[in-house]
Amino acid sequence: MREETQGFVRHLVFEGGGNLETLLTAPFTFANEELAAYYGFSGVVGAQFRQVPLDVTQRMGILTQGSVVSGTVHSNNTNPVTRGAFLVRKLLCQTIPPPPPEVAAQIKPPDPYQGATARERFAAHS
């Protein structure tokens, strides 16, 4: 996953003009056979990373790459709040103040084993 992101950024900077819009919305990525199998892509064979088209109804750009999505997870449970905080802090260069103590005491993260998906758990939590 790291090689995917490094190759993607390298390509955009040195061959693709370094466009921020393309970084966020590119309809392609770089994958080898192992990573393609993880993503469910077909037609990629071998250990060599190569540019592959994406189904833009499913993913596009750097924010949907495995290294970015999984880089904010510190366990086997996804956490969209942590991922959102990463985006705000690292990409938008903004700080997020902690909630007031009285609010923080009332809000507990959802049980990771309630609901079928993280999206469902956090939707109910909201």
Beta strands, then each sheet from edge to edge (+ up, - down):
strand 1: 28-31
strand 2: 50-53
sheet 1: 1+ 2-
end
